[in-house]
Amino acid sequence: MVGIRDVARKANVSPAAVSRVLNNDKTISVAPSTRERIFEAAAMLDYDLKKRKYTKKRTPSIGVISTISKSAEEQDVYYKELRLGLEEEARRLHLGMNRLYNLSDQPKEWKDLDQLGALIVVGTVTKDSINDLLKQNNNLVVVDNPDIQQEVDMVYGDLERMTNTVLEAFLANGHQRIAYIGGYQVDLNEFGKKTITTNEKRIRAYLHFMADHHLDDYITYQLGEWTKESAELLTYALLKENKKPLPTAILVGSDPMAMGVYQALKNMGIAIGTDIVLASFDNIEAAAKLSPGLTTVKINAKLLGKTAVRLALERIDGIRDEPLIVTYPTKLIIRESFIPNDGRR
């Protein structure tokens, strides 16, 4: 059976262009010659234009549901960049994106989600809420929540793998007394109700790594809020429990938290990079300006956002029905807080 992809290959254009031209999408801008070539290819391949059917007309518009409040997003560079990626790609593809929900602001209800072309969910939303959303709109893309089991499109950075990479680098450089400081997993339902657990990707990978390398006796960690202020207090608590001997390496869940760890260690007269080595996640601009510079994992949040929009458009255009999972690699940025002996970069 001839499909959209066959027509696209014949016309030498993208499947998305074929779908939108054949569906008379007024928002797409293509040259008359390209439009003519698409219809000629469809005719040559005997593509059945009548089989294009929709149970309900959907607009080329995307709704965004985020677990992060607007105020918190402004303070969190990662989520701010992710939102920019969503918005920039939506503009580039002429997609509307004016239905925005922030679950932390506790919205009362979601209305008319079936009228949207697709939904993008950012952050850890409960499985029940994902199921509720799927009942309203099957074109669902989930960003930064790889643990859900539903068959939906997913985009996320491979944090568990990179957690293991950093821990392996610590171990290869003689560090066995490795500690972890991070935040709790916070899942939200559609009404903004929080479920707080310890089942967060980075702490989970840390515990597995330590157990797999027979370092159970050295496991020590503190969890709290994902803030600088919380991390400073968590550091004091961790070192109070581990005075003799101190950990020689600390992995921190995020750069903003690492700034709080820096403050606590400096207040206690502990030299970062020598007495205790440190690594973190996010590679925000401030990480390079810390003294010593912070070794951190770079996650391209803007790229995650752009990819989520492209996946949503494929769903809107009916290019595929099968769910797609896109995992982006991360990169360790080496600075003075931890420089592996092998000089890896």
C-alpha positions in Angstrom: 0.0 0.0 0.0 1.4 3.4 -1.0 1.9 5.7 2.0 3.0 9.3 2.6 6.6 8.3 2.9 6.5 6.8 -0.6 5.1 10.0 -2.0 7.7 12.0 -0.1 10.6 9.9 -1.6 9.1 10.3 -5.1 8.7 14.0 -4.7 12.0 14.5 -2.9 10.5 16.3 0.0 9.8 15.5 3.7 6.8 13.3 4.8 5.6 16.3 6.8 5.5 18.5 3.7 3.5 15.8 1.8 1.0 15.4 4.6 0.4 19.1 5.1 0.2 19.9 1.3 -2.2 17.0 0.6 -4.3 18.1 3.7 -4.5 21.6 2.3 -2.7 23.1 5.4 -2.9 26.9 4.9 0.0 27.5 7.3 2.7 25.8 5.3 4.7 27.8 2.9 5.9 25.9 -0.1 6.8 26.9 -3.7 4.1 26.2 -6.3 6.5 23.9 -8.1 7.0 21.9 -5.0 3.3 21.6 -4.4 2.8 20.5 -8.0 5.6 17.9 -7.7 3.9 16.4 -4.6 0.5 16.0 -6.3 2.2 14.6 -9.4 4.1 12.0 -7.3 0.8 11.1 -5.5 -0.9 10.6 -8.9 2.0 8.5 -10.3 2.0 6.3 -7.3 -1.8 6.1 -7.3 -1.9 7.4 -3.8 -5.5 7.4 -2.6 -6.2 11.0 -1.5 -9.7 10.0 -0.2 -8.1 7.8 2.6 -7.0 11.0 4.4 -9.5 11.0 7.2 -9.8 12.6 10.6 -12.4 11.8 13.3 -12.1 15.4 14.4 -10.4 18.3 12.8 -7.4 19.4 14.8 -5.6 22.7 14.5 -1.8 22.9 14.1 -1.5 24.0 17.7 0.4 22.4 20.6 -0.5 22.6 24.3 2.3 22.5 26.9 1.8 21.1 30.4 4.7 21.8 32.8 5.4 20.7 36.3 7.4 23.8 36.9 5.8 27.0 38.0 6.4 30.2 35.9 8.4 31.8 38.8 10.5 28.7 39.4 11.2 28.4 35.6 12.7 31.8 35.6 15.1 30.7 38.3 16.0 27.4 36.7 18.2 27.7 33.7 17.6 24.2 32.5 13.8 24.6 32.3 14.1 28.1 30.9 16.2 26.8 28.0 13.9 23.9 27.4 10.9 26.3 27.2 12.9 28.5 24.7 13.5 25.4 22.6 9.8 24.6 22.5 8.9 28.2 21.5 11.6 28.7 18.9 10.8 25.4 17.1 7.0 26.1 17.2 7.5 29.5 15.6 9.8 28.0 13.0 7.2 25.3 12.1 4.3 27.8 12.2 2.7 26.0 15.0 0.6 27.7 17.7 1.7 27.3 21.3 -0.6 29.5 23.4 -2.2 26.9 25.7 0.3 26.7 28.6 -0.5 25.0 31.9 1.8 25.1 34.9 0.8 22.3 37.3 2.6 23.9 40.2 0.1 26.7 39.9 -2.6 24.1 40.6 -4.9 24.6 37.6 -8.5 23.5 38.4 -9.1 21.7 35.1 -8.0 21.1 31.6 -10.5 22.0 28.9 -10.8 21.1 25.2 -7.5 19.3 25.0 -8.9 17.2 22.2 -9.1 20.4 20.1 -5.3 20.7 20.1 -3.1 19.0 17.5 -0.8 17.6 20.2 0.3 17.9 23.9 3.8 18.2 25.3 4.2 17.3 28.9 7.4 18.6 30.6 8.5 17.0 33.8 7.4 14.1 36.0 3.6 13.8 35.8 1.9 10.8 37.5 1.1 7.7 35.4 -2.6 8.2 36.1 -2.5 11.7 34.8 -0.8 10.6 31.6 -3.6 8.0 31.1 -6.2 10.8 31.7 -4.4 13.0 29.1 -4.3 10.1 26.6 -8.1 9.8 26.8 -8.3 13.4 25.6 -5.5 13.5 23.1 -3.4 10.6 21.8 -0.8 12.9 20.3 1.3 13.1 23.5 5.0 13.9 23.9 6.6 13.5 27.3 9.8 15.4 28.1 12.2 14.4 30.9 10.2 11.5 32.3 11.7 8.3 31.0 10.1 6.1 33.8 6.5 6.1 32.5 5.3 2.9 31.0 2.7 4.2 28.6 3.2 4.1 24.9 3.9 7.7 24.1 6.6 9.7 22.5 9.4 10.5 24.9 12.4 12.9 24.8 15.0 13.0 27.6 18.7 13.3 28.4 20.5 10.1 29.4 21.1 11.2 33.0 21.4 7.7 34.5 24.2 6.7 32.0 26.1 9.9 32.7 25.7 9.5 36.5 27.4 6.1 36.1 30.1 7.7 33.9 30.9 10.3 36.5 30.9 7.8 39.3 33.2 5.5 37.3 35.6 8.5 36.9 35.5 9.1 40.6 36.3 5.4 41.3 39.1 5.3 38.6 40.7 8.2 40.4 40.9 6.4 43.7 37.7 7.7 45.3 35.6 5.1 47.1 34.0 7.4 49.8 31.6 8.9 47.3 28.6 10.9 48.6 25.5 12.2 46.8 23.5 15.4 47.4 20.3 15.9 45.3 16.6 16.5 45.2 13.6 14.3 45.7 11.5 13.0 42.8 8.3 15.1 42.7 5.4 13.8 40.6 2.4 16.0 40.0 -1.1 15.0 39.0 -3.4 17.2 36.8 -4.5 19.2 39.8 -1.0 20.1 41.0 -1.0 17.6 43.9 2.6 16.4 44.6 3.8 12.9 45.3 7.4 13.1 46.7 9.6 10.0 46.6 13.3 9.0 46.6 12.9 7.3 43.2 14.8 10.0 41.3 17.1 9.0 38.4 20.4 10.2 39.8 20.1 8.9 43.3 18.8 5.6 41.9 21.8 5.3 39.7 24.1 6.3 42.6 22.7 3.5 44.9 22.9 0.9 42.1 26.5 1.9 41.3 27.7 1.8 44.8 26.1 -1.6 45.4 27.4 -3.1 42.1 30.9 -2.1 43.0 30.7 -3.5 46.5 30.9 0.0 48.1 27.8 -0.4 50.2 29.7 0.6 53.4 30.5 4.0 51.8 27.0 4.9 50.7 26.0 8.3 52.2 23.5 10.8 50.7 21.2 13.7 51.5 18.0 14.6 49.6 16.0 17.8 49.8 14.7 20.6 47.6 16.4 21.4 44.3 17.7 24.7 45.5 21.0 26.3 46.5 19.7 27.0 50.0 18.6 23.4 50.6 21.9 22.0 49.3 23.9 24.1 51.7 22.0 22.7 54.7 22.2 19.2 53.2 25.9 19.5 53.0 26.3 20.4 56.6 24.1 17.4 57.6 26.0 15.0 55.4 29.4 16.0 56.7 28.2 16.0 60.3 27.3 12.3 59.8 30.6 11.6 58.1 33.3 13.5 60.0 35.9 10.7 60.2 36.7 10.2 57.5 35.1 12.7 55.3 33.8 11.7 51.8 36.5 12.3 49.2 34.0 12.9 46.3 30.5 14.4 46.1 28.2 14.1 43.2 25.5 16.8 43.2 22.2 16.5 41.4 22.2 20.0 39.8 24.4 23.1 39.4 22.2 25.3 41.5 22.5 22.8 44.3 26.2 22.6 43.7 26.5 26.3 44.4 25.0 25.6 47.9 27.5 22.8 48.4 30.3 25.1 47.5 29.2 27.6 50.1 29.0 25.0 52.8 32.4 23.5 52.0 34.1 26.9 51.9 32.5 27.8 55.2 33.9 24.7 56.8 37.4 25.3 55.4 37.3 22.3 53.0 39.2 22.8 49.8 37.2 21.9 46.7 39.1 19.9 44.2 41.7 18.7 46.7 40.1 17.7 50.0 36.8 16.8 48.3 36.3 16.6 44.5 32.9 17.7 43.1 30.8 17.1 40.0 27.3 18.1 39.1 24.7 18.4 36.3 23.4 21.1 34.0 26.4 23.2 33.0 24.7 26.5 33.7 26.7 29.7 32.9 27.5 30.2 36.6 29.3 26.8 36.8 32.3 28.1 35.0 32.5 31.2 37.1 32.7 29.4 40.4 36.1 29.2 42.1 37.3 26.5 41.5 35.4 25.9 38.2 32.7 23.3 38.6 32.9 20.0 36.7 29.5 19.4 35.4 27.4 17.4 32.9 26.1 19.4 29.9 22.5 18.7 28.9 21.2 20.5 25.8 17.8 21.4 27.2 16.9 23.6 24.2 17.5 20.7 21.8 15.2 18.5 23.9 12.5 21.2 23.5 13.0 21.5 19.8 12.8 17.7 19.3 9.6 17.5 21.3 7.9 19.9 19.0 9.1 18.0 15.9 7.7 14.8 17.3 4.4 16.5 18.1 4.2 17.7 14.5 4.8 14.2 13.1 1.8 13.1 15.2 -0.3 16.0 14.0 0.5 15.2 10.4 -0.2 11.5 10.8 3.3 10.5 9.7 3.5 7.7 12.2 1.4 6.0 14.8 4.1 4.1 16.7 5.7 5.8 19.7 9.2 7.1 19.4 11.8 7.5 22.2 14.6 10.0 21.6 17.5 9.9 24.1 20.1 12.5 23.9 23.6 11.9 25.1 25.2 14.2 27.7 28.7 15.5 28.0 31.0 15.9 30.9 32.6 19.3 31.1 35.9 19.1 33.1 36.9 22.0 35.4 39.0 22.4 38.5 36.5 20.9 41.0 37.4 17.4 39.6 40.0 16.7 36.9 40.3 13.0 36.2 43.8 11.7 35.9 43.1 10.4 32.4 42.2 14.0 31.4 38.9 12.9 29.9 36.8 15.6 28.3 
